[in-house]
Each structure stands twice: as C-alpha cells, then as structure tokens.
Amino acid sequence: MEAQALMALQEAAESFLCGLFGDTYQFCLHGRRVTIMDRDLKLSCKIRGCSSGSKEFASGGDKKEPGAESSSPPPVATAPPEPAPTETETPTTQMTETAPTAETLPAPIFNS
C-alpha cells in the first residue's frame, strides 16, 4: 500500500472514532456520569447506524470535505462536590422513623 493510502485510512479511522466517542461522552453526561459505559457506546452506535463496522464503512461515514479539520468537543465544566456538613451544621436529610422493637412488632402466629 502507498503511504498516502495508509494516511487516508488512519485519518478516516481517527475521525470516526473521535466522533463516536464524542457522542458516547455526551450520552454519559446526559446520564449525570463522568465515566462512559458500554450502554453509552451501544446507544451511540445505534443512533449513528454503525452497530456493525461494515455498515458504517459502506455508508461512507461522516459526510465531510476531504482535508477538513476535525474538531474535538469542547471541555465540559463539572460542578464541584458539595462539602460535608460540619459538626455545627445538621444534615439536610434526617431519619424520622425509629427501628422496630420487640414491643412494636406483632406477635408470631403458631399453627398447632
């Protein structure tokens, strides 16, 4: 194979994978997670119509101009975690029910 053919193949593969994982990460963020999961990748493939590799290759993939620069998705800012309550603060959720005791449980029924 010629060097140009290999470079074209590499460029196409990188473009496809960057787009696929970019969409996968968007599904991950929609699920309020920061780690992509298998289900995100499967959904991305299902929406793109590339559940098997041969379909994507046969359909021509993304319709881009040859030589067009591929752009990566912009970084996403995440909210900082909430600080733990201090000793003077009370937690926002408190348990209102107490655990059952022997006096509050019904008596067992024995069949003779």
C-alpha positions as CSV (number, residue, x, y, z in Angstrom):
1,M,0.0,0.0,0.0
2,E,1.1,3.5,-0.6
3,A,1.9,5.8,2.3
4,Q,-0.9,8.2,1.2
5,A,-3.5,5.4,1.3
6,L,-2.4,4.4,4.8
7,M,-2.5,8.0,6.0
8,A,-6.0,8.4,4.5
9,L,-7.1,5.2,6.2
10,Q,-5.7,6.4,9.5
11,E,-7.4,9.8,9.2
12,A,-10.7,8.2,8.4
13,A,-10.5,5.9,11.4
14,E,-9.4,8.6,13.8
15,S,-12.3,10.9,12.6
16,F,-14.8,8.1,13.0
17,L,-13.6,7.1,16.5
18,C,-13.4,10.7,17.7
19,G,-16.9,11.4,16.6
20,L,-18.2,8.1,18.1
21,F,-16.5,8.7,21.5
22,G,-17.6,12.3,21.5
23,D,-21.2,11.2,21.1
24,T,-20.7,8.5,23.7
25,Y,-19.4,11.0,26.2
26,Q,-22.4,13.2,25.6
27,F,-24.7,10.3,26.5
28,C,-22.6,9.7,29.6
29,L,-23.0,13.4,30.7
30,H,-26.7,13.2,30.0
31,G,-26.9,10.3,32.5
32,R,-25.1,12.6,35.0
33,R,-22.0,10.4,35.0
34,V,-18.4,11.1,34.2
35,T,-17.3,7.6,33.1
36,I,-18.5,6.2,29.8
37,M,-20.2,2.8,30.0
38,D,-20.9,0.1,27.4
39,R,-24.5,1.2,27.1
40,D,-23.4,4.7,26.1
41,L,-21.3,3.3,23.3
42,K,-24.1,1.0,22.2
43,L,-26.6,3.8,22.1
44,S,-24.1,6.0,20.1
45,C,-23.6,3.2,17.6
46,K,-27.3,2.6,17.3
47,I,-28.1,6.2,16.7
48,R,-25.3,6.6,14.2
49,G,-26.3,3.3,12.5
50,C,-23.0,1.7,12.9
51,S,-23.8,-1.4,15.1
52,S,-21.6,-3.4,12.8
53,G,-18.4,-2.0,11.3
54,S,-19.3,-2.9,7.7
55,K,-22.4,-0.7,7.7
56,E,-20.5,2.5,8.6
57,F,-17.8,1.8,6.1
58,A,-20.3,1.0,3.3
59,S,-22.5,4.1,4.0
60,G,-19.5,6.4,3.7
61,G,-19.4,7.6,7.3
62,D,-19.5,11.3,8.1
63,K,-20.0,13.5,5.1
64,K,-17.0,15.8,5.4
65,E,-15.0,17.6,2.9
66,P,-11.6,15.9,2.2
67,G,-8.9,17.8,4.1
68,A,-11.4,19.4,6.6
69,E,-10.0,19.7,10.1
70,S,-11.7,17.6,12.7
71,S,-12.6,19.4,15.9
72,S,-12.7,17.8,19.3
73,P,-15.6,18.5,21.6
74,P,-15.1,21.5,24.0
75,P,-14.2,20.6,27.5
76,V,-17.2,20.3,29.9
77,A,-17.1,22.0,33.3
78,T,-18.5,20.0,36.2
79,A,-19.9,21.3,39.4
80,P,-17.7,20.9,42.5
81,P,-18.9,18.3,45.0
82,E,-20.9,19.5,48.0
83,P,-18.9,20.0,51.2
84,A,-19.5,17.6,54.1
85,P,-21.6,19.1,56.9
86,T,-19.6,20.3,59.9
87,E,-20.3,19.5,63.5
88,T,-22.4,22.7,63.9
89,E,-24.5,22.0,60.8
90,T,-27.3,19.4,60.7
91,P,-27.6,17.2,57.7
92,T,-30.4,18.0,55.3
93,T,-31.9,14.6,55.4
94,Q,-32.7,13.0,58.7
95,M,-34.3,9.7,59.5
96,T,-37.7,10.3,61.2
97,E,-38.7,6.7,61.9
98,T,-37.1,4.5,64.6
99,A,-36.2,0.9,64.2
100,P,-38.8,-1.6,65.3
101,T,-38.5,-3.1,68.7
102,A,-40.0,-6.3,70.3
103,E,-42.9,-4.3,71.7
104,T,-43.8,-2.7,68.3
105,L,-43.6,-6.0,66.3
106,P,-46.7,-8.2,66.0
107,A,-46.7,-11.4,68.0
108,P,-45.8,-14.5,65.9
109,I,-48.7,-16.9,65.0
110,F,-48.1,-20.6,65.6
111,N,-50.3,-23.3,64.0
112,S,-50.9,-26.4,66.1
